[in-house]
Amino acid sequence: MAKAALDAKAEDVVILDLRKLSYSFEFFVLCSATSDRHLQTVVEDIEELFSGNGSRAGRHHKEGRPEGGWMLLDHGQVVAHVFLPDTREFYRLERLWSDAPHLSVPKKKRSK
Protein backbone atom coordinates (compact mmCIF):
# COMPACT_ATOMS: atom_id res chain seq x y z
CA MET A 1 0.00 0.00 0.00
CA ALA A 2 2.74 2.44 0.89
CA LYS A 3 4.52 1.78 -2.41
CA ALA A 4 1.29 2.30 -4.38
CA ALA A 5 0.72 5.57 -2.52
CA LEU A 6 4.28 6.71 -3.24
CA ASP A 7 3.93 5.74 -6.90
CA ALA A 8 0.86 8.00 -7.02
CA LYS A 9 3.01 10.80 -5.56
CA ALA A 10 1.38 10.79 -2.13
CA GLU A 11 3.21 12.85 0.47
CA ASP A 12 4.22 12.21 4.08
CA VAL A 13 3.71 8.44 3.87
CA VAL A 14 3.83 6.78 7.30
CA ILE A 15 3.38 3.12 8.25
CA LEU A 16 2.26 2.48 11.83
CA ASP A 17 2.81 -0.99 13.29
CA LEU A 18 -0.26 -1.69 15.43
CA ARG A 19 0.28 -5.41 16.03
CA LYS A 20 0.89 -4.95 19.76
CA LEU A 21 -1.78 -2.26 20.15
CA SER A 22 -4.85 -3.48 18.28
CA TYR A 23 -6.79 -6.69 17.87
CA SER A 24 -8.59 -5.37 14.79
CA PHE A 25 -5.72 -4.61 12.41
CA GLU A 26 -1.96 -4.80 12.15
CA PHE A 27 -0.90 -1.74 10.17
CA PHE A 28 -2.07 1.74 9.22
CA VAL A 29 -0.67 3.37 6.11
CA LEU A 30 -1.17 7.13 6.36
CA CYS A 31 -0.49 9.56 3.55
CA SER A 32 -1.46 12.97 2.22
CA ALA A 33 -2.64 14.13 -1.19
CA THR A 34 -2.46 17.64 -2.59
CA SER A 35 -6.03 17.92 -3.95
CA ASP A 36 -9.35 16.09 -4.18
CA ARG A 37 -8.36 14.66 -7.55
CA HIS A 38 -4.95 13.59 -6.29
CA LEU A 39 -6.58 11.91 -3.29
CA GLN A 40 -8.85 9.94 -5.65
CA THR A 41 -5.83 8.92 -7.75
CA VAL A 42 -3.94 7.63 -4.71
CA VAL A 43 -7.00 5.61 -3.64
CA GLU A 44 -7.44 4.20 -7.16
CA ASP A 45 -3.78 3.17 -7.33
CA ILE A 46 -4.01 1.36 -3.98
CA GLU A 47 -7.21 -0.39 -5.08
CA GLU A 48 -5.57 -1.40 -8.35
CA LEU A 49 -2.73 -2.99 -6.42
CA PHE A 50 -5.16 -5.26 -4.60
CA SER A 51 -7.40 -6.03 -7.56
CA GLY A 52 -4.56 -6.69 -9.98
CA ASN A 53 -2.24 -8.93 -8.02
CA GLY A 54 -4.59 -11.84 -7.44
CA SER A 55 -4.58 -11.14 -3.72
CA ARG A 56 -7.32 -12.70 -1.64
CA ALA A 57 -7.09 -9.62 0.56
CA GLY A 58 -9.34 -7.60 -1.73
CA ARG A 59 -11.06 -4.48 -0.49
CA HIS A 60 -13.23 -5.21 2.51
CA HIS A 61 -14.45 -1.68 3.09
CA LYS A 62 -14.08 1.82 1.70
CA GLU A 63 -15.20 5.04 3.39
CA GLY A 64 -15.09 8.74 2.72
CA ARG A 65 -15.01 10.92 -0.36
CA PRO A 66 -12.25 13.02 -1.85
CA GLU A 67 -14.36 16.16 -1.33
CA GLY A 68 -14.45 15.33 2.38
CA GLY A 69 -10.66 15.38 2.58
CA TRP A 70 -10.23 11.76 3.68
CA MET A 71 -10.74 8.24 2.42
CA LEU A 72 -10.17 4.94 4.18
CA LEU A 73 -9.41 1.60 2.51
CA ASP A 74 -9.78 -1.38 4.81
CA HIS A 75 -8.00 -4.45 3.47
CA GLY A 76 -8.38 -6.55 6.57
CA GLN A 77 -5.22 -6.34 8.64
CA VAL A 78 -3.97 -3.26 6.75
CA VAL A 79 -5.90 0.00 6.61
CA ALA A 80 -4.92 2.96 4.44
CA HIS A 81 -5.93 6.49 5.35
CA VAL A 82 -5.50 9.03 2.54
CA PHE A 83 -5.97 12.63 3.65
CA LEU A 84 -5.82 16.17 2.44
CA PRO A 85 -3.30 17.98 4.70
CA ASP A 86 -5.86 19.98 6.73
CA THR A 87 -7.95 16.89 7.39
CA ARG A 88 -4.90 14.88 8.40
CA GLU A 89 -3.97 17.59 10.87
CA PHE A 90 -7.52 17.61 12.25
CA TYR A 91 -7.64 13.83 12.90
CA ARG A 92 -3.97 13.55 13.96
CA LEU A 93 -3.87 9.75 13.79
CA GLU A 94 -0.11 9.72 14.33
CA ARG A 95 -0.69 11.39 17.68
CA LEU A 96 -3.66 9.19 18.55
CA TRP A 97 -1.53 6.09 17.88
CA SER A 98 1.70 7.64 19.21
CA ASP A 99 2.69 4.38 20.93
CA ALA A 100 2.83 2.58 17.57
CA PRO A 101 6.27 2.04 16.07
CA HIS A 102 6.84 3.65 12.68
CA LEU A 103 8.07 1.25 10.02
CA SER A 104 10.43 2.36 7.30
CA VAL A 105 8.71 3.56 4.15
CA PRO A 106 10.12 2.33 0.84
CA LYS A 107 12.17 5.11 -0.70
CA LYS A 108 11.12 6.31 -4.12
CA LYS A 109 13.91 6.39 -6.67
CA ARG A 110 14.61 9.86 -7.93
CA SER A 111 14.51 10.33 -11.66
CA LYS A 112 17.53 11.92 -13.27
Residue frames as a rotation matrix with the C-alpha (Angstrom) as fourth column:
MET 1
0.562 0.827 0.000 0.00
0.827 -0.562 0.000 0.00
0.000 0.000 -1.000 0.00
ALA 2
0.445 -0.463 -0.767 2.74
0.161 -0.801 0.577 2.44
-0.881 -0.380 -0.281 0.89
LYS 3
-0.646 -0.719 0.255 4.52
0.351 0.017 0.936 1.78
-0.678 0.694 0.241 -2.41
ALA 4
-0.185 0.672 0.717 1.29
0.969 0.001 0.249 2.30
0.167 0.740 -0.651 -4.38
ALA 5
0.764 0.450 -0.462 0.72
0.563 -0.815 0.138 5.57
-0.315 -0.366 -0.876 -2.52
LEU 6
0.019 -0.853 -0.522 4.28
0.065 -0.520 0.852 6.71
-0.998 -0.050 0.045 -3.24
ASP 7
-0.663 -0.236 0.711 3.93
0.665 0.250 0.704 5.74
-0.343 0.939 -0.009 -6.90
ALA 8
0.244 0.837 0.490 0.86
0.911 -0.371 0.180 8.00
0.332 0.403 -0.853 -7.02
LYS 9
-0.434 -0.601 0.671 3.01
0.338 -0.799 -0.497 10.80
0.835 0.011 0.550 -5.56
ALA 10
0.759 0.619 -0.199 1.38
0.372 -0.162 0.914 10.79
0.534 -0.768 -0.353 -2.13
GLU 11
-0.071 -0.765 0.640 3.21
-0.317 -0.591 -0.741 12.85
0.946 -0.256 -0.201 0.47
ASP 12
-0.364 -0.174 0.915 4.22
-0.910 -0.144 -0.390 12.21
0.200 -0.974 -0.106 4.08
VAL 13
0.388 0.473 -0.791 3.71
-0.368 0.866 0.337 8.44
0.845 0.161 0.510 3.87
VAL 14
-0.428 -0.419 0.801 3.83
-0.899 0.113 -0.422 6.78
0.086 -0.901 -0.425 7.30
ILE 15
0.058 0.413 -0.909 3.38
-0.122 0.907 0.404 3.12
0.991 0.087 0.102 8.25
LEU 16
-0.131 -0.009 0.991 2.26
-0.978 -0.160 -0.131 2.48
0.160 -0.987 0.012 11.83
ASP 17
-0.581 -0.125 -0.804 2.81
-0.071 0.992 -0.102 -0.99
0.811 -0.002 -0.585 13.29
LEU 18
-0.107 0.681 0.725 -0.26
-0.923 -0.340 0.183 -1.69
0.371 -0.649 0.664 15.43
ARG 19
-0.041 0.110 -0.993 0.28
-0.131 0.985 0.114 -5.41
0.990 0.135 -0.026 16.03
LYS 20
-0.675 -0.255 -0.692 0.89
0.600 0.357 -0.716 -4.95
0.430 -0.899 -0.088 19.76
LEU 21
-0.957 0.262 -0.129 -1.78
-0.143 -0.806 -0.574 -2.26
-0.254 -0.530 0.809 20.15
SER 22
-0.188 0.926 -0.328 -4.85
-0.960 -0.244 -0.139 -3.48
-0.209 0.288 0.934 18.28
TYR 23
-0.460 0.144 0.876 -6.79
0.010 0.988 -0.157 -6.69
-0.888 -0.064 -0.455 17.87
SER 24
0.559 0.827 -0.068 -8.59
0.014 -0.092 -0.996 -5.37
-0.829 0.555 -0.063 14.79
PHE 25
0.958 -0.278 0.061 -5.72
0.042 -0.074 -0.996 -4.61
0.282 0.958 -0.059 12.41
GLU 26
0.492 -0.853 -0.172 -1.96
0.830 0.400 0.390 -4.80
-0.264 -0.335 0.905 12.15
PHE 27
-0.630 -0.776 -0.006 -0.90
0.709 -0.579 0.402 -1.74
-0.316 0.249 0.916 10.17
PHE 28
0.677 0.642 -0.359 -2.07
0.359 -0.715 -0.600 1.74
-0.642 0.277 -0.715 9.22
VAL 29
-0.449 -0.690 0.567 -0.67
0.891 -0.302 0.338 3.37
-0.062 0.657 0.751 6.11
LEU 30
0.493 0.549 -0.675 -1.17
0.520 -0.808 -0.278 7.13
-0.698 -0.214 -0.684 6.36
CYS 31
-0.575 -0.694 0.433 -0.49
0.789 -0.330 0.518 9.56
-0.217 0.640 0.737 3.55
SER 32
0.006 0.516 -0.857 -1.46
0.110 -0.852 -0.512 12.97
-0.994 -0.091 -0.062 2.22
ALA 33
-0.089 0.065 0.994 -2.64
0.994 0.065 0.085 14.13
-0.059 0.996 -0.071 -1.19
THR 34
-0.868 -0.419 -0.266 -2.46
0.406 -0.908 0.107 17.64
-0.286 -0.015 0.958 -2.59
SER 35
-0.666 0.704 -0.248 -6.03
-0.746 -0.619 0.246 17.92
0.020 0.349 0.937 -3.95
ASP 36
0.207 0.841 0.500 -9.35
-0.676 0.492 -0.548 16.09
-0.707 -0.225 0.670 -4.18
ARG 37
0.794 0.089 -0.601 -8.36
-0.575 0.433 -0.695 14.66
0.198 0.897 0.395 -7.55
HIS 38
-0.233 -0.952 -0.199 -4.95
-0.699 0.306 -0.646 13.59
0.676 -0.012 -0.737 -6.29
LEU 39
-0.450 0.156 0.879 -6.58
-0.774 0.423 -0.471 11.91
-0.445 -0.893 -0.069 -3.29
GLN 40
0.651 0.753 0.093 -8.85
-0.567 0.565 -0.599 9.94
-0.504 0.338 0.795 -5.65
THR 41
0.511 -0.545 -0.665 -5.83
-0.612 0.312 -0.727 8.92
0.604 0.778 -0.174 -7.75
VAL 42
-0.565 -0.726 0.392 -3.94
-0.785 0.327 -0.526 7.63
0.253 -0.605 -0.755 -4.71
VAL 43
-0.090 0.635 0.767 -7.00
-0.656 0.542 -0.526 5.61
-0.750 -0.550 0.368 -3.64
GLU 44
0.820 0.421 -0.388 -7.44
-0.558 0.438 -0.705 4.20
-0.127 0.795 0.594 -7.16
ASP 45
0.089 -0.875 -0.476 -3.78
-0.707 0.282 -0.649 3.17
0.702 0.394 -0.593 -7.33
ILE 46
-0.652 -0.261 0.712 -4.01
-0.730 0.472 -0.495 1.36
-0.207 -0.842 -0.498 -3.98
GLU 47
0.309 0.856 0.415 -7.21
-0.572 0.516 -0.638 -0.39
-0.760 -0.041 0.648 -5.08
GLU 48
0.678 -0.116 -0.726 -5.57
-0.675 0.292 -0.678 -1.40
0.290 0.949 0.119 -8.35
LEU 49
-0.441 -0.892 0.102 -2.73
-0.835 0.366 -0.410 -2.99
0.328 -0.266 -0.906 -6.42
PHE 50
-0.558 0.265 0.786 -5.16
-0.494 0.655 -0.572 -5.26
-0.667 -0.708 -0.234 -4.60
SER 51
0.553 0.832 0.042 -7.40
-0.443 0.337 -0.831 -6.03
-0.705 0.441 0.555 -7.56
GLY 52
0.679 -0.283 -0.677 -4.56
-0.695 0.047 -0.717 -6.69
0.235 0.958 -0.165 -9.98
ASN 53
-0.337 -0.941 0.034 -2.24
-0.901 0.312 -0.303 -8.93
0.275 -0.132 -0.952 -8.02
GLY 54
-0.067 0.379 -0.923 -4.59
-0.152 0.910 0.385 -11.84
0.986 0.167 -0.003 -7.44
SER 55
-0.919 -0.321 0.229 -4.58
-0.241 -0.005 -0.971 -11.14
0.313 -0.947 -0.073 -3.72
ARG 56
-0.262 0.839 -0.477 -7.32
0.713 0.501 0.491 -12.70
0.651 -0.211 -0.729 -1.64
ALA 57
-0.409 0.044 -0.912 -7.09
0.786 -0.491 -0.376 -9.62
-0.464 -0.870 0.166 0.56
GLY 58
-0.431 0.324 0.842 -9.34
0.646 -0.541 0.539 -7.60
0.630 0.776 0.024 -1.73
ARG 59
-0.761 0.138 0.634 -11.06
-0.362 -0.902 -0.237 -4.48
0.539 -0.409 0.736 -0.49
HIS 60
-0.630 0.556 -0.543 -13.23
0.764 0.570 -0.302 -5.21
0.142 -0.605 -0.784 2.51
HIS 61
0.446 0.754 -0.482 -14.45
0.834 -0.546 -0.083 -1.68
-0.326 -0.365 -0.872 3.09
LYS 62
-0.609 -0.546 0.575 -14.08
0.700 -0.711 0.065 1.82
0.373 0.442 0.816 1.70
GLU 63
0.356 0.696 -0.624 -15.20
0.879 -0.476 -0.030 5.04
-0.318 -0.537 -0.781 3.39
GLY 64
-0.093 -0.349 -0.932 -15.09
0.242 -0.916 0.319 8.74
-0.966 -0.197 0.170 2.72
ARG 65
0.747 0.259 0.612 -15.01
0.660 -0.176 -0.731 10.92
-0.082 0.950 -0.302 -0.36
PRO 66
-0.264 -0.910 0.321 -12.25
0.922 -0.336 -0.191 13.02
0.281 0.245 0.928 -1.85
GLU 67
-0.018 0.331 0.944 -14.36
0.126 -0.935 0.330 16.16
0.992 0.125 -0.024 -1.33
GLY 68
0.921 0.388 -0.030 -14.45
0.046 -0.031 0.998 15.33
0.386 -0.921 -0.046 2.38
GLY 69
0.407 -0.855 0.320 -10.66
-0.829 -0.493 -0.263 15.38
0.383 -0.158 -0.910 2.58
TRP 70
-0.459 -0.542 0.704 -10.23
-0.791 0.610 -0.047 11.76
-0.404 -0.579 -0.708 3.68
MET 71
0.489 0.568 -0.662 -10.74
-0.726 0.686 0.052 8.24
0.484 0.455 0.748 2.42
LEU 72
-0.137 -0.441 0.887 -10.17
-0.809 0.567 0.156 4.94
-0.571 -0.696 -0.434 4.18
LEU 73
0.248 0.129 -0.960 -9.41
-0.716 0.693 -0.092 1.60
0.653 0.710 0.264 2.51
ASP 74
0.149 -0.098 0.984 -9.78
-0.853 0.492 0.178 -1.38
-0.501 -0.865 -0.010 4.81
HIS 75
0.183 -0.193 -0.964 -8.00
-0.698 0.665 -0.265 -4.45
0.692 0.721 -0.013 3.47
GLY 76
0.653 0.133 -0.746 -8.38
0.303 0.856 0.418 -6.55
0.694 -0.499 0.519 6.57
GLN 77
0.493 -0.532 -0.689 -5.22
0.849 0.120 0.514 -6.34
-0.191 -0.838 0.510 8.64
VAL 78
-0.698 -0.713 -0.066 -3.97
0.661 -0.677 0.324 -3.26
-0.276 0.183 0.944 6.75
VAL 79
0.509 0.858 -0.070 -5.90
0.798 -0.501 -0.334 0.00
-0.321 0.114 -0.940 6.61
ALA 80
-0.601 -0.655 0.458 -4.92
0.779 -0.607 0.155 2.96
0.177 0.450 0.875 4.44
HIS 81
0.443 0.624 -0.644 -5.93
0.655 -0.716 -0.243 6.49
-0.612 -0.314 -0.726 5.35
VAL 82
-0.463 -0.514 0.722 -5.50
0.863 -0.449 0.233 9.03
0.204 0.731 0.651 2.54
PHE 83
0.281 0.510 -0.813 -5.97
0.765 -0.630 -0.130 12.63
-0.579 -0.586 -0.567 3.65
LEU 84
0.462 -0.229 0.857 -5.82
0.351 -0.840 -0.413 16.17
0.815 0.491 -0.308 2.44
PRO 85
-0.526 -0.847 -0.082 -3.30
0.369 -0.140 -0.919 17.98
0.767 -0.513 0.386 4.70
ASP 86
-0.520 0.362 0.774 -5.86
-0.699 -0.701 -0.141 19.98
0.492 -0.614 0.617 6.73
THR 87
0.602 0.787 -0.133 -7.95
-0.601 0.557 0.574 16.89
0.525 -0.266 0.808 7.39
ARG 88
0.255 -0.602 -0.756 -4.90
0.445 0.768 -0.461 14.88
0.858 -0.219 0.464 8.40
GLU 89
-0.759 -0.537 0.367 -3.97
-0.016 -0.549 -0.836 17.59
0.651 -0.640 0.408 10.87
PHE 90
-0.071 0.830 0.554 -7.52
-0.873 -0.320 0.368 17.61
0.482 -0.457 0.747 12.25
TYR 91
0.811 0.461 -0.360 -7.64
-0.290 0.851 0.437 13.83
0.508 -0.250 0.824 12.90
ARG 92
0.105 -0.886 0.452 -3.97
-0.953 -0.220 -0.210 13.55
0.285 -0.409 -0.867 13.96
LEU 93
0.907 0.305 -0.292 -3.87
-0.253 0.946 0.201 9.75
0.337 -0.108 0.935 13.79
GLU 94
0.052 -0.958 -0.283 -0.11
0.197 0.288 -0.937 9.72
0.979 -0.007 0.204 14.33
ARG 95
-0.587 -0.227 0.777 -0.69
-0.627 -0.479 -0.614 11.39
0.512 -0.848 0.139 17.68
LEU 96
0.428 0.842 0.329 -3.66
-0.891 0.333 0.308 9.19
0.150 -0.425 0.893 18.55
TRP 97
0.975 -0.153 -0.160 -1.53
0.151 0.988 -0.027 6.09
0.162 0.002 0.987 17.88
SER 98
0.559 -0.798 0.226 1.70
-0.737 -0.602 -0.306 7.64
0.380 0.004 -0.925 19.21
ASP 99
0.263 -0.452 0.852 2.69
-0.655 0.565 0.502 4.38
-0.709 -0.690 -0.147 20.93
ALA 100
0.891 0.131 0.435 2.83
0.191 0.761 -0.620 2.58
-0.413 0.636 0.652 17.57
PRO 101
-0.162 -0.987 -0.004 6.27
0.258 -0.046 0.965 2.04
-0.952 0.156 0.262 16.07
HIS 102
0.603 0.226 -0.765 6.84
-0.623 -0.466 -0.628 3.65
-0.499 0.855 -0.141 12.68
LEU 103
0.400 -0.459 0.793 8.07
0.551 0.812 0.192 1.25
-0.732 0.360 0.578 10.02
SER 104
-0.580 -0.667 -0.468 10.43
-0.034 -0.554 0.832 2.36
-0.814 0.498 0.298 7.30
VAL 105
0.624 0.755 -0.203 8.71
-0.141 -0.147 -0.979 3.56
-0.769 0.640 0.015 4.15
PRO 106
0.226 -0.555 0.800 10.12
0.880 0.469 0.076 2.33
-0.418 0.687 0.595 0.84
LYS 107
-0.182 -0.392 -0.902 12.17
-0.018 -0.916 0.402 5.11
-0.983 0.089 0.159 -0.70
LYS 108
0.853 0.468 0.231 11.12
0.265 -0.007 -0.964 6.31
-0.449 0.884 -0.130 -4.12
LYS 109
-0.142 -0.917 0.373 13.91
0.880 0.055 0.472 6.39
-0.453 0.395 0.799 -6.67
ARG 110
0.249 0.153 -0.956 14.61
-0.087 -0.980 -0.180 9.86
-0.965 0.128 -0.231 -7.93
SER 111
0.713 0.012 0.701 14.51
0.674 0.262 -0.690 10.33
-0.192 0.965 0.179 -11.66
LYS 112
-0.228 -0.920 -0.319 17.53
0.638 -0.389 0.665 11.92
-0.736 -0.052 0.675 -13.27
